Amino acid sequence: MKKFRLHGRLTISYLILILWCSFTIFCLLWVLVTSLKSNRALFQNVWSMPTQLHVENYEKVWKTFDLGVNFKNSIIIVPISVLIILGISAPAAYVLSRANFQGREFLMNFFIMGMGIPFVILLIPLYFLLTRMHIIDSLFGLTLVYISLSLPFTIFILYGFFKTFPSELEEAAAIDGCSPFMSFIRVVLPISSPGLITVSIFNFIGIWNEYLLALVLLRSEEKRLLSLGLYSLQSSMQYTGDWVALFAGVVIVLLPLLIFYVLMSERIMEGLTLGALKG
């Protein structure tokens, strides 16, 4: 009887997952197909397949609506932010998990508290701070904000990986003549790669889709990120009625994320599973 109930629950769970995945794939394919239609074909039948592929929709949003410039800004600022976040968070989390010094618990609690502060309430202070530093309306200033706000989450996650890292390997490296820094570079980081890749993916997706901070801290159109460009495109579509171009813009925003996630999905599951086992 218990096996029957368990089998029934698993069947229902798999059915829900299959339905949800099917719905998600259907929506993505519908957006892709619609982006290749003409506006007349779209309004005649939203579910029909295009009789002719209108690739010019992508060229229109890429050049006419400056989505290409927005894409370039995002593809520069996001990887740089993620690399700097890792470069700061990994050593910080390792030291917090290994070294015993006065104030270590305070620092760790400080980072944990930082995770609970909504960045919305920081918009006005950040705006005035960047203005006084003369880096408002700049990709450099926005990058600093992204890095600062992402550090608490990243350090907290990596702290859990490093905390349960077997110290015997570091002791063996020390016997072989490795300094603590070289032991961290040659031993700890390679073994902790699932955790590093997991936080990299989460930070990449979060910064790529971020909208509010970019809206408040950027003014110039040539410095807008892809999220702002898509919103501007959506606003203009209300007056032009060129909705297929909007769908093309959505595909441009989603496609890098989908490719990135598909390529790294196994790494995400590996990192989350490893973190769960360690917890």
C-alpha positions as CSV (number, residue, x, y, z in Angstrom):
1,M,0.0,0.0,0.0
2,K,2.8,2.4,0.9
3,K,4.6,1.5,-2.4
4,F,1.4,2.2,-4.3
5,R,1.0,5.6,-2.6
6,L,4.6,6.5,-3.3
7,H,4.3,5.4,-6.9
8,G,1.1,7.6,-7.2
9,R,2.8,10.6,-5.8
10,L,5.8,10.2,-8.1
11,T,3.5,9.8,-11.1
12,I,1.6,13.0,-10.1
13,S,4.9,14.9,-9.6
14,Y,6.3,13.8,-12.9
15,L,3.0,14.7,-14.6
16,I,3.1,18.2,-13.2
17,L,6.7,18.6,-14.2
18,I,6.0,17.4,-17.7
19,L,3.1,19.7,-18.1
20,W,5.0,22.7,-16.8
21,C,8.0,22.0,-19.0
22,S,5.7,21.5,-22.0
23,F,4.0,24.8,-21.3
24,T,7.3,26.6,-21.0
25,I,8.7,25.1,-24.2
26,F,5.5,26.0,-26.0
27,C,5.7,29.6,-24.9
28,L,9.3,29.9,-25.9
29,L,8.7,28.4,-29.3
30,W,5.6,30.6,-29.8
31,V,7.7,33.8,-29.1
32,L,10.4,32.6,-31.5
33,V,7.9,31.8,-34.3
34,T,6.0,35.1,-33.8
35,S,9.2,37.1,-34.0
36,L,9.6,35.7,-37.6
37,K,6.2,36.8,-38.7
38,S,4.8,40.0,-40.2
39,N,2.5,42.2,-38.2
40,R,-0.4,41.4,-40.7
41,A,0.2,37.6,-40.2
42,L,0.3,38.0,-36.5
43,F,-3.1,39.9,-36.3
44,Q,-4.7,37.5,-38.8
45,N,-3.9,34.4,-36.7
46,V,-1.6,34.5,-33.7
47,W,-1.2,30.7,-33.7
48,S,-0.4,30.2,-37.4
49,M,3.1,29.3,-38.7
50,P,4.8,32.0,-40.8
51,T,4.6,31.5,-44.5
52,Q,7.7,33.6,-44.9
53,L,10.5,34.2,-42.5
54,H,10.9,37.9,-41.7
55,V,14.5,38.0,-40.4
56,E,14.4,41.8,-40.9
57,N,12.6,42.1,-37.6
58,Y,15.8,41.3,-35.8
59,E,17.8,43.7,-37.9
60,K,15.2,46.4,-37.2
61,V,15.4,46.1,-33.4
62,W,19.2,45.6,-33.5
63,K,20.0,48.8,-35.5
64,T,16.9,51.0,-35.5
65,F,16.0,50.6,-31.8
66,D,19.7,50.4,-30.7
67,L,19.3,47.0,-29.1
68,G,22.7,46.1,-30.5
69,V,24.3,48.9,-28.4
70,N,22.4,47.7,-25.3
71,F,23.5,44.1,-26.0
72,K,27.1,45.2,-26.2
73,N,26.9,47.1,-22.9
74,S,25.3,44.1,-21.2
75,I,27.8,41.6,-22.6
76,I,30.6,43.7,-21.3
77,I,29.4,44.7,-17.8
78,V,27.9,41.3,-16.8
79,P,30.9,39.0,-17.3
80,I,33.2,41.6,-15.8
81,S,31.0,41.9,-12.7
82,V,30.8,38.2,-12.3
83,L,34.5,37.7,-12.5
84,I,35.2,40.5,-10.0
85,I,32.5,39.1,-7.7
86,L,34.2,35.7,-7.7
87,G,37.7,37.2,-7.3
88,I,36.6,38.9,-4.1
89,S,34.1,36.4,-2.7
90,A,36.2,33.2,-3.1
91,P,39.2,34.4,-1.0
92,A,36.9,36.2,1.5
93,A,34.7,33.1,2.0
94,Y,37.8,30.9,2.3
95,V,39.4,33.0,5.0
96,L,36.1,33.3,6.9
97,S,35.7,29.5,6.9
98,R,39.3,28.7,7.8
99,A,41.0,31.4,9.8
100,N,40.3,32.1,13.4
101,F,40.6,35.8,14.1
102,Q,38.8,38.4,16.2
103,G,35.8,39.7,14.5
104,R,35.3,36.7,12.2
105,E,31.8,36.0,13.4
106,F,30.9,39.6,13.2
107,L,32.0,39.8,9.6
108,M,30.1,36.7,8.7
109,N,26.9,37.9,10.4
110,F,27.5,41.3,8.6
111,F,27.4,39.6,5.2
112,I,24.4,37.5,6.2
113,M,22.5,40.7,7.2
114,G,23.4,42.2,3.9
115,M,21.5,39.5,2.1
116,G,18.3,40.6,4.0
117,I,18.4,44.2,2.9
118,P,16.2,44.9,-0.1
119,F,18.3,46.9,-2.6
120,V,15.2,49.0,-3.4
121,I,15.7,51.0,-0.1
122,L,19.3,51.7,-1.2
123,L,18.4,53.4,-4.5
124,I,18.4,56.9,-3.1
125,P,21.6,56.6,-1.0
126,L,23.4,54.9,-4.0
127,Y,22.3,57.6,-6.3
128,F,23.7,60.4,-4.1
129,L,26.8,58.4,-3.4
130,L,27.6,57.8,-7.1
131,T,26.8,61.4,-7.8
132,R,29.3,62.7,-5.2
133,M,31.9,60.2,-6.6
134,H,31.2,61.6,-10.1
135,I,30.5,58.1,-11.5
136,I,26.7,58.4,-11.9
137,D,25.5,57.6,-15.4
138,S,28.5,55.4,-16.1
139,L,28.9,51.7,-16.6
140,F,31.8,51.7,-14.2
141,G,29.6,53.0,-11.4
142,L,26.8,50.5,-12.1
143,T,29.4,47.7,-12.2
144,L,30.6,48.7,-8.7
145,V,27.0,48.6,-7.4
146,Y,26.3,45.2,-8.9
147,I,29.5,43.8,-7.4
148,S,28.8,45.3,-3.9
149,L,25.2,44.0,-3.8
150,S,26.2,40.5,-5.0
151,L,29.0,39.9,-2.5
152,P,26.9,38.9,0.5
153,F,25.0,36.2,-1.3
154,T,28.1,34.9,-3.0
155,I,30.2,34.8,0.1
156,F,27.5,33.1,2.1
157,I,27.2,30.3,-0.5
158,L,30.9,29.8,-0.9
159,Y,31.4,29.8,2.8
160,G,29.3,26.7,3.0
161,F,31.5,24.9,0.4
162,F,34.8,25.9,2.0
163,K,33.6,25.3,5.6
164,T,33.2,21.5,5.0
165,F,36.3,21.3,2.8
166,P,38.6,18.5,4.2
167,S,41.6,20.1,5.9
168,E,43.7,17.0,5.3
169,L,44.2,18.1,1.7
170,E,45.5,21.5,2.7
171,E,47.8,19.9,5.3
172,A,49.2,17.6,2.6
173,A,49.8,20.5,0.4
174,A,51.5,22.4,3.2
175,I,53.8,19.3,3.7
176,D,54.7,19.5,0.0
177,G,55.8,23.1,0.5
178,C,52.7,25.0,-0.6
179,S,52.0,28.3,1.1
180,P,48.4,28.9,2.3
181,F,47.8,31.1,-0.8
182,M,49.2,28.4,-3.2
183,S,47.2,25.8,-1.4
184,F,44.1,27.8,-2.0
185,I,44.9,28.3,-5.7
186,R,46.0,24.8,-6.5
187,V,43.9,22.6,-4.2
188,V,40.8,24.4,-2.9
189,L,39.6,26.2,-6.0
190,P,39.8,23.2,-8.4
191,I,37.8,21.0,-6.0
192,S,35.3,23.8,-5.3
193,S,34.6,24.5,-9.0
194,P,31.0,23.2,-8.8
195,G,30.2,25.9,-6.1
196,L,32.1,28.6,-8.1
197,I,30.3,27.8,-11.3
198,T,26.9,27.7,-9.5
199,V,27.2,31.2,-8.0
200,S,28.6,32.5,-11.3
201,I,25.5,31.3,-13.1
202,F,23.1,32.8,-10.5
203,N,25.0,36.1,-10.5
204,F,25.1,36.2,-14.3
205,I,21.4,35.6,-14.7
206,G,20.5,38.1,-11.9
207,I,22.7,40.9,-13.3
208,W,21.7,40.2,-16.9
209,N,18.0,40.6,-16.0
210,E,18.4,43.5,-13.6
211,Y,16.3,46.5,-14.5
212,L,15.6,48.9,-11.6
213,L,19.2,49.8,-10.6
214,A,20.1,50.4,-14.3
215,L,17.0,52.6,-14.7
216,V,17.9,54.8,-11.8
217,L,21.7,55.0,-12.2
218,L,21.9,55.4,-15.9
219,R,20.6,58.3,-18.0
220,S,22.3,58.2,-21.4
221,E,20.6,56.1,-24.0
222,E,24.0,54.9,-25.4
223,K,24.8,53.4,-21.9
224,R,21.6,51.5,-21.4
225,L,21.7,47.8,-20.8
226,L,19.6,45.2,-22.6
227,S,16.9,45.2,-20.0
228,L,16.4,48.9,-20.4
229,G,16.5,48.6,-24.1
230,L,13.8,46.0,-24.1
231,Y,11.5,48.2,-21.9
232,S,12.1,51.1,-24.2
233,L,11.2,48.9,-27.2
234,Q,8.0,47.8,-25.5
235,S,7.0,51.4,-24.8
236,S,7.6,52.4,-28.4
237,M,5.5,49.5,-29.6
238,Q,2.4,50.9,-28.0
239,Y,2.5,53.7,-30.5
240,T,4.0,52.0,-33.6
241,G,2.1,48.7,-33.3
242,D,5.2,46.8,-34.5
243,W,4.7,43.9,-32.1
244,V,6.7,41.3,-34.1
245,A,9.7,43.5,-33.5
246,L,9.0,43.4,-29.8
247,F,9.0,39.6,-29.9
248,A,12.3,39.7,-31.8
249,G,13.7,41.8,-28.9
250,V,12.5,39.3,-26.4
251,V,14.3,36.5,-28.2
252,I,17.5,38.6,-28.3
253,V,17.3,39.0,-24.5
254,L,16.4,35.4,-23.7
255,L,18.6,33.5,-26.2
256,P,22.0,34.1,-24.4
257,L,20.4,33.1,-21.1
258,L,18.9,30.0,-22.5
259,I,22.2,28.9,-24.2
260,F,24.2,29.7,-21.1
261,Y,21.8,27.8,-18.8
262,V,21.6,24.8,-21.1
263,L,25.4,24.5,-21.3
264,M,25.8,24.9,-17.6
265,S,22.6,23.1,-16.3
266,E,24.6,20.0,-15.2
267,R,27.0,22.2,-13.3
268,I,24.1,23.9,-11.5
269,M,22.6,20.6,-10.4
270,E,26.1,19.3,-9.4
271,G,26.7,22.5,-7.3
272,L,23.3,22.5,-5.6
273,T,23.5,18.8,-4.9
274,L,27.0,19.1,-3.5
275,G,25.9,22.0,-1.3
276,A,22.9,20.1,0.0
277,L,25.0,17.1,0.9
278,K,27.5,19.3,2.6
279,G,24.8,21.1,4.5
